[in-house]
Amino acid sequence: MTQVHVSKEILSRYMDLEEKGRVMCEYLWIDGTGEGIRSKCRTMESEPKEPKECPVWNYDGSSTYQAEGSNSDMYLNPVAIFKDPFRRGPHKLVLCDVLKYNKKPAESNKRHTCAIVMEQAKDTHPWFGIEQEYTLLDVDGHPYGWPKNGFPGPQGPYYCGVGANKVYGRDIVEAHYRACLYAGVKIAGCNAEVMPAQWEFQVGPCEGIDMGDHLWVGRYLLHRVAEEFGVVVTLDPKPIEGDWNGAGAHCNYSTQAMRDPEGIKVIEVAIERLSKHHVRHIKAYDPKEGKDNERRLTGFHETSSIHDFSAGVANRGASIRIPRQVAEEGCGYLEDRRPSSNCDPYAVTEVIVRTTVLDV
């Protein structure tokens, strides 16, 4: 059998070819799993500046868990544009809503109702910041950098660690950070996490619907960058069973009233409302309505129990954490620690605003 070698050096010869003013637009969308992201490219004759300048497109939904083969066409409706850090120049990433054959939102399209809710609550100026945890794997599914026939040492030295015996995959993290900055994703930071080969990047603050848009594009960029390194990214909330931390997507949230002086009173009201809808939120916080999160939210490894609602100042074992600085200053934000790493940020932000602002 002939072995095929893919050379980035050979590819670079073609990446520098003149484009004659035409633009490559990579359309991105969420598939039927509610956590996978797909993409395909089309040529445009000029550089689009707004989503409305990009044509509605279609794809085969029977190959993305979204339609039957006998009626498989799904529509891609452009909703946000970002710069493409892989092709550079005028080329774009185009985030899309998915619509069914009848032009109604697909079941996996959580953005549609989220946008409606954010419009209803826009006068409260809801801000979000999501801490996206993830784990790097070799192509064989084994955690990246872990011994093939054993385990690394116990957790302790890896969180925000430095050194080849503590950190695995930093090049991927650095490349992803730069790709986000170039694209225009509102990435706020990154760090190595508690379990070796586990990392986190933060997106925000974003207002309203932008939270979901920016996190989904940040995830796409992460998968693409890791692909270049021959490494797999998993957003599974408990990729390794046993005495290892799971992965979450902690959601930091505030309204203008919470950020104003004495906003702590508004935060306390919001927490009271959240306490009455715990089950509703758990169902919205992972694609399997809590089944994925059940493996993570055990009450151990810096999590609360999935069965109980709790809140506290500086308590990382609570459902809702009030940062100590917020308690001292009397205003700021709250942190909902329940969303899983594979959550849909549109579903998370929508239900938080429904519960705390719209009270519906």
C-alpha positions, 0 to 999 in steps of 0.5 A: 500500500502506498503511504500518502503524506500531506505536506503543509509546505506544498499547500502553502504554494497554493495558498499564495495564489492570486484570487482575482478579487473573489472571496471564499466564504465558509458557512458554519452551522450546528448539526442535529446532535446539538453539539457538532459543528459543520461547514462548507465553502462557497465563492462570492464575487465580492467581500461581504460586510453584513450577513444579509449580503451572503445568500441563503444556501442549502445542504443535505440534512440527511447526513447531519442527523436533521432530515430524511433522505426523501426530503433532505434539503435544509436551508442555511440562513447567514446571521453573523460574519467573522474573518477567516484566520485560515485563508486570511485576506478578504475571506470570511466565516459565515455563521448560519441559522438552520431552517427546515424545508418549510422555512421553520427553525430546525430542532437543533436551531436554538438561536431562533428563540434565543434571539427573540428572548434577547430582543425582549430583554434588550433594555436590561442589557444582559451580559454573558461570559462563558468559560469553555472547558475542553479536553485534547485527545490523540486520534485513538481517543486517549488523552493527549500527552498521557502515558499510553499504558497508564495514568499521569500523576494525581491532579494538583500540579496541572491547573495553570501549570508550567512545564513539559511534565504538567502541560500538554498541548500549549501550541494548540491553545496559543494558535487557537487564541490568535485565531480567535483574535484575528477572526473577531471572536471576543476571547477573554483569556485561557488557562490549563485546567485541573485535569492534564490535557484539559484546557479552558478558554473564556469568551465575553463579555458579550451582550445578548445573542452575541454570546452564542454566536461568538462561542460557537465560532470559537469552538469551530476555530478550536476544532480546526486548529486542533485538526491542523495538529492532528489532535482531537478536541472533545467537549464531553463533560466527563471524558475520563471516569474516576478521580478526574475533573469533568468539563463545564461551561460556567456562565457568568451573567449580569444585567445593568441593574446587577452591575449598578451600585447595590446590584447585589440585591438584584443578584439575590432576586435572580438567584431566588428565581433560579432556585425555583427552576432548577430542573428546567435549567438542568434540561437546558444545560446539555444536549441530552437534557441532563444525561450528559451533565449527570456524569459530571455534577456529582457534588465532587470535583468542584461541582454541585449535585445535579439533584439540588440547587445551592448558592454561595459566595466564592463556593465552587461546589455550589450551583450558583457562585457569587464571586467574593469581589462582588459580595464585597463591592455590592454589585457585579455578576453571578456565575452559574456553574451548572452548564456542561462543556457541550451545552448549547450557549443559545439554550443556556443564555435564553433560559437564564434570561427567561428565568431572571428577567422575563420571569416566564 
